[in-house]
Amino acid sequence: MGERLRLMAVHAHPDDESSKGAATMARYSDEGHDVLVVTCTGGERGDVLNPRLADDPTVQRDIVEVRRGEMAKAAAILGVKHTWLGFVDSGLPEGDPRPPLPEGCFALQPLEDTTEALVREIRRFRPHVVLTYDENGGYPHPDHIMTNRVTMSAIDAAADPQRWPEIGGAWQVLKVYYSHGFTRTRLMAFHEAMVDRGLESPFADWLARWEDREDRAVTCRVECAAYFDRRDEALKAHATQIDPDGQFFALPREIQAEVWPYEEYELALSWVPVDLADGAVESELFAGIPEPGDQADALATRPDLPLLVDRRIEPTVEMPR
């Protein structure tokens, strides 16, 4: 990858970017590509998960500014650009029955409004590849589900010259991937590696509680173990959300690098040819995109570029309301 290409990652809250694809983004940034994280909400309703900060009155009083500062620090560690989409965290409704979502939150915004906001960023940054969550949000948080809906809507709209022509020329994203978080297969590999080495695994209880469901398909594995340290430092930069003594950091980094040296993705849409026959797996998110970068730009501005791969499915989780 000798020429600069552009990658956009669309996330629901600050800290999501550091737990999903962070090492990949750091690697591509170091290789000279442009990487932009778009954060849809400010994370205003997120709980303080670090016990060291749980009773800090400054954090409770200034959570919006605290989380903005954490995001800026994480972006600097990863070497990526960052922008806020400007919507308000919906929170995660809990209870039986679940309470309604708060008025004015991201998940309740009209799709037309949220789509326009993201189209502005797509046409400004002009990404060749976009990362986001799957149709069920990766997990059923209303903001994660909404992030998928907004991203897919904006990718369609950004390529349509009739939609908001006043906010920039049409731009066709060339590939869209879903970020994979933890899968049962990955957790089991880590668990077995620790047990084999005579170490106490932090994943036994988690695996015992894992629902009986299949992992999502993996179509791309990006090797990025050399950037796991940057990923971890970016996670820790979100100090209100991450317990530095928690389960995630109990797994030695050298075991991660040996057992699972990559981050995984699922191709959802592609306007460039890909070969996934017989279970083939890509090793680069930019695979199939022409180089140098100006050739990719020319492709992305072609009218009526045909969609070659569409692996989207109907969501199985209902959006909380």
C-alpha positions as CSV (number, residue, x, y, z in Angstrom):
1,M,0.0,0.0,0.0
2,G,2.3,2.7,-1.2
3,E,-0.3,5.4,-2.0
4,R,-2.6,7.2,0.4
5,L,-6.1,5.8,0.7
6,R,-8.8,6.9,3.2
7,L,-10.5,4.9,5.9
8,M,-13.5,6.1,7.9
9,A,-14.7,4.4,11.1
10,V,-18.2,5.4,12.3
11,H,-18.8,4.7,16.0
12,A,-21.6,5.3,18.4
13,H,-19.7,6.6,21.5
14,P,-16.2,7.8,22.4
15,D,-14.2,4.6,23.4
16,D,-15.9,2.4,20.8
17,E,-13.2,3.2,18.3
18,S,-10.5,2.0,20.8
19,S,-12.2,-1.4,21.4
20,K,-13.1,-2.1,17.8
21,G,-10.5,-1.9,15.1
22,A,-8.1,0.4,16.9
23,A,-4.9,-1.6,16.0
24,T,-5.9,-1.7,12.4
25,M,-6.4,2.1,12.3
26,A,-3.1,2.7,14.0
27,R,-1.4,0.5,11.5
28,Y,-2.9,2.1,8.4
29,S,-2.2,5.6,9.8
30,D,1.5,4.6,10.3
31,E,1.6,3.4,6.7
32,G,0.6,6.8,5.5
33,H,-3.1,6.4,4.9
34,D,-5.7,8.9,6.1
35,V,-7.9,7.6,8.9
36,L,-10.9,9.4,10.3
37,V,-13.1,8.3,13.3
38,V,-16.6,9.8,13.3
39,T,-18.3,9.6,16.7
40,C,-22.1,9.9,16.6
41,T,-22.7,10.9,20.2
42,G,-20.9,12.4,23.1
43,G,-21.3,9.4,25.4
44,E,-23.1,11.7,27.9
45,R,-25.2,8.9,29.4
46,G,-22.5,6.3,29.7
47,D,-21.8,5.0,33.2
48,V,-18.4,5.6,34.8
49,L,-17.0,2.0,34.7
50,N,-13.6,2.7,36.3
51,P,-13.9,2.2,40.1
52,R,-11.1,4.7,40.7
53,L,-13.2,7.5,39.2
54,A,-16.7,6.3,40.1
55,D,-17.0,8.8,43.0
56,D,-15.0,11.6,41.5
57,P,-17.3,14.7,41.7
58,T,-15.4,16.4,38.8
59,V,-16.2,13.5,36.5
60,Q,-19.8,13.5,37.5
61,R,-20.2,17.2,37.0
62,D,-18.2,17.6,33.8
63,I,-18.8,14.2,32.1
64,V,-19.3,15.8,28.6
65,E,-16.0,17.6,28.7
66,V,-14.2,14.7,30.4
67,R,-15.2,12.3,27.6
68,R,-14.3,14.8,24.9
69,G,-10.8,15.1,26.4
70,E,-10.5,11.3,26.6
71,M,-11.5,11.0,22.9
72,A,-8.9,13.6,21.9
73,K,-6.2,11.7,23.8
74,A,-7.2,8.3,22.3
75,A,-7.2,9.8,18.7
76,A,-3.7,11.2,19.3
77,I,-2.4,7.8,20.5
78,L,-3.8,6.0,17.4
79,G,-2.7,8.7,15.0
80,V,-6.1,9.2,13.6
81,K,-8.3,12.2,12.8
82,H,-11.5,12.7,14.6
83,T,-14.9,14.5,14.3
84,W,-18.1,14.5,16.3
85,L,-21.4,14.0,14.5
86,G,-23.1,16.0,17.3
87,F,-25.9,13.9,18.6
88,V,-26.8,13.0,22.2
89,D,-26.2,9.6,23.8
90,S,-29.4,7.5,24.1
91,G,-28.3,5.5,27.1
92,L,-29.0,1.8,27.5
93,P,-32.6,1.3,28.8
94,E,-32.8,-1.4,31.4
95,G,-35.7,-2.9,33.3
96,D,-38.9,-4.9,32.7
97,P,-40.6,-3.2,31.1
98,R,-37.8,-1.1,29.7
99,P,-38.2,2.7,30.1
100,P,-38.6,4.7,26.9
101,L,-35.5,6.4,25.4
102,P,-34.9,10.0,26.5
103,E,-36.4,12.7,24.2
104,G,-34.0,14.1,21.7
105,C,-31.5,11.3,21.9
106,F,-29.6,9.9,18.9
107,A,-31.7,6.8,18.4
108,L,-34.9,8.8,18.2
109,Q,-33.7,11.4,15.7
110,P,-35.2,11.4,12.2
111,L,-33.1,9.2,9.9
112,E,-33.1,12.0,7.3
113,D,-31.4,14.4,9.8
114,T,-28.7,11.9,11.0
115,T,-28.1,10.8,7.4
116,E,-27.4,14.4,6.2
117,A,-25.0,14.9,9.0
118,L,-22.9,11.8,8.0
119,V,-23.2,12.6,4.3
120,R,-21.5,15.9,5.1
121,E,-18.5,14.0,6.6
122,I,-18.4,11.4,3.8
123,R,-18.3,14.0,1.1
124,R,-15.7,16.1,3.0
125,F,-13.4,13.2,3.8
126,R,-14.1,11.0,0.8
127,P,-13.3,7.6,2.3
128,H,-12.6,4.6,0.1
129,V,-13.5,2.2,2.9
130,V,-16.0,2.6,5.8
131,L,-16.1,0.6,9.0
132,T,-19.2,0.4,11.2
133,Y,-21.3,-2.1,13.2
134,D,-23.5,-4.9,11.8
135,E,-27.3,-4.7,11.5
136,N,-27.8,-5.6,15.2
137,G,-25.2,-3.0,16.3
138,G,-22.7,-5.7,17.4
139,Y,-24.8,-5.7,20.6
140,P,-28.3,-4.3,21.1
141,H,-27.5,-0.8,22.3
142,P,-29.9,1.6,20.6
143,D,-27.0,3.9,19.5
144,H,-25.1,1.0,18.0
145,I,-28.1,-0.1,16.0
146,M,-28.8,3.5,14.9
147,T,-25.2,3.9,13.9
148,N,-25.6,1.0,11.4
149,R,-28.8,2.4,10.0
150,V,-27.3,5.9,9.6
151,T,-24.1,4.7,8.1
152,M,-25.8,2.6,5.5
153,S,-28.3,5.3,4.7
154,A,-25.5,7.9,4.3
155,I,-23.4,5.7,2.1
156,D,-26.3,5.4,-0.3
157,A,-27.1,9.1,-0.1
158,A,-23.5,10.3,-0.4
159,A,-23.3,8.7,-3.9
160,D,-26.5,10.3,-5.1
161,P,-25.9,13.7,-6.8
162,Q,-29.6,14.6,-6.2
163,R,-29.3,14.3,-2.4
164,W,-28.1,17.5,-0.8
165,P,-25.9,18.8,-3.7
166,E,-25.2,21.9,-1.7
167,I,-23.0,19.9,0.7
168,G,-20.5,18.5,-1.8
169,G,-20.1,16.4,-4.8
170,A,-21.3,12.8,-4.9
171,W,-18.9,10.2,-3.5
172,Q,-19.2,6.5,-3.7
173,V,-17.6,4.6,-0.9
174,L,-16.0,1.5,-2.4
175,K,-16.2,-1.0,0.4
176,V,-18.1,-1.2,3.7
177,Y,-17.1,-3.6,6.5
178,Y,-18.6,-4.5,9.9
179,S,-16.2,-4.5,12.8
180,H,-16.0,-7.8,14.8
181,G,-15.8,-7.5,18.5
182,F,-15.4,-10.4,20.7
183,T,-16.5,-13.7,19.3
184,R,-16.8,-17.1,21.0
185,T,-14.2,-18.6,18.8
186,R,-11.6,-15.8,19.7
187,L,-12.4,-16.0,23.4
188,M,-12.1,-19.8,23.4
189,A,-8.7,-19.5,21.7
190,F,-7.5,-17.1,24.4
191,H,-9.0,-19.2,27.2
192,E,-7.3,-22.4,26.0
193,A,-4.0,-20.7,25.4
194,M,-3.9,-19.4,29.0
195,V,-5.0,-22.8,30.4
196,D,-2.3,-24.6,28.4
197,R,0.3,-22.3,29.9
198,G,-0.9,-22.9,33.5
199,L,-2.4,-19.4,33.8
200,E,-5.8,-18.5,35.2
201,S,-8.1,-17.6,32.4
202,P,-10.3,-14.6,32.9
203,F,-12.7,-15.9,30.3
204,A,-14.1,-19.1,31.8
205,D,-17.2,-17.5,33.3
206,W,-17.8,-15.4,30.2
207,L,-17.7,-18.5,28.0
208,A,-20.0,-20.3,30.3
209,R,-22.6,-17.5,30.0
210,W,-22.2,-17.2,26.2
211,E,-25.4,-17.5,24.4
212,D,-25.7,-20.5,22.0
213,R,-25.3,-18.5,18.7
214,E,-22.9,-18.7,15.8
215,D,-20.2,-16.1,15.3
216,R,-20.7,-13.7,12.4
217,A,-18.8,-14.5,9.2
218,V,-15.2,-13.3,9.0
219,T,-14.1,-12.2,5.5
220,C,-11.0,-10.1,6.3
221,R,-8.2,-10.5,8.9
222,V,-5.8,-7.6,9.2
223,E,-2.6,-8.5,10.9
224,C,-1.8,-5.8,13.4
225,A,-0.3,-7.4,16.6
226,A,2.5,-4.8,16.5
227,Y,-0.1,-2.2,17.3
228,F,-1.8,-3.9,20.2
229,D,0.1,-1.7,22.6
230,R,-1.3,1.4,20.9
231,R,-4.8,-0.1,21.1
232,D,-4.4,-0.7,24.8
233,E,-3.1,2.8,25.5
234,A,-6.0,4.3,23.5
235,L,-8.4,2.2,25.6
236,K,-6.9,3.4,28.8
237,A,-7.1,7.0,27.6
238,H,-10.9,6.6,28.1
239,A,-10.3,6.5,31.8
240,T,-14.0,6.8,32.8
241,Q,-14.9,3.8,30.7
242,I,-12.0,1.4,31.2
243,D,-10.9,-0.3,34.4
244,P,-7.1,-0.7,33.9
245,D,-7.2,-3.6,36.3
246,G,-10.1,-5.2,34.5
247,Q,-10.6,-8.4,32.6
248,F,-9.5,-7.1,29.2
249,F,-6.0,-6.4,30.3
250,A,-5.6,-9.7,32.2
251,L,-4.6,-11.4,28.9
252,P,-0.9,-11.0,28.3
253,R,-0.2,-9.1,25.1
254,E,2.3,-11.7,23.9
255,I,-0.3,-14.4,24.1
256,Q,-2.7,-12.2,22.1
257,A,0.0,-11.6,19.4
258,E,0.7,-15.4,19.2
259,V,-2.8,-16.7,19.2
260,W,-4.8,-14.0,17.5
261,P,-2.5,-11.4,15.8
262,Y,-5.2,-9.7,13.8
263,E,-8.4,-7.9,13.9
264,E,-11.4,-9.3,12.0
265,Y,-14.1,-7.8,9.8
266,E,-17.1,-8.9,7.7
267,L,-17.5,-7.4,4.3
268,A,-21.0,-6.0,3.9
269,L,-20.9,-4.0,0.6
270,S,-18.4,-3.7,-2.2
271,W,-18.3,-1.8,-5.4
272,V,-14.9,-3.3,-6.4
273,P,-14.3,-7.0,-7.2
274,V,-13.5,-9.3,-4.3
275,D,-12.8,-13.0,-4.2
276,L,-14.5,-14.7,-1.3
277,A,-15.1,-18.0,-3.0
278,D,-14.6,-21.2,-0.9
279,G,-14.2,-19.2,2.3
280,A,-11.4,-17.0,1.1
281,V,-10.4,-14.3,3.6
282,E,-8.9,-10.9,2.6
283,S,-5.9,-9.6,4.5
284,E,-6.4,-5.9,3.8
285,L,-9.4,-3.6,4.0
286,F,-8.2,-1.8,0.9
287,A,-7.9,-5.0,-1.1
288,G,-9.2,-4.6,-4.7
289,I,-9.2,-0.8,-4.5
290,P,-7.0,0.6,-7.3
291,E,-3.7,2.4,-6.6
292,P,-2.5,5.0,-6.8
293,G,-5.0,7.0,-4.8
294,D,-6.1,9.2,-7.6
295,Q,-7.3,6.1,-9.5
296,A,-9.4,5.1,-6.5
297,D,-10.8,8.6,-6.4
298,A,-11.7,8.4,-10.1
299,L,-13.6,5.2,-9.5
300,A,-15.5,6.6,-6.5
301,T,-16.8,9.6,-8.5
302,R,-18.0,7.4,-11.4
303,P,-21.8,7.8,-11.9
304,D,-23.8,4.6,-11.4
305,L,-20.9,2.5,-10.2
306,P,-22.5,-1.1,-9.9
307,L,-22.7,-2.8,-6.5
308,L,-20.8,-6.1,-6.8
309,V,-21.2,-7.5,-3.3
310,D,-24.1,-7.1,-0.9
311,R,-24.0,-9.3,2.1
312,R,-26.4,-7.4,4.3
313,I,-29.0,-9.2,6.3
314,E,-32.2,-8.2,8.0
315,P,-31.7,-7.2,11.6
316,T,-32.9,-9.7,14.3
317,V,-32.8,-7.2,17.1
318,E,-35.6,-4.6,17.5
319,M,-34.5,-1.1,18.1
320,P,-35.4,-0.1,21.7
321,R,-37.8,2.9,21.9
